[in-house]
Amino acid sequence: MKKPDYKKIFSSSLNVKKNIEKLKYNDVPEWDSVGHMALISALEEAYKISFETDDIIEFSSYKKGKEILKKYKVNV
């Protein structure tokens, strides 16, 4: 079974193609509160996890997301 691709999930959830690794919350119009929840939902589904509320709030950038996923034993 193929491991879900964090970058692809990020890109498709927010419909962003460039500079994804440097992306931060509200950097682009697509990453607003609605886009944020779509991203969180897509990641939860792909990795079969359930984020804690604090982690959803702290998920403020592509890089921070990778750190938070490690907490759930997801290696990206």
Beta strands, then each sheet from edge to edge (+ up, - down):
end
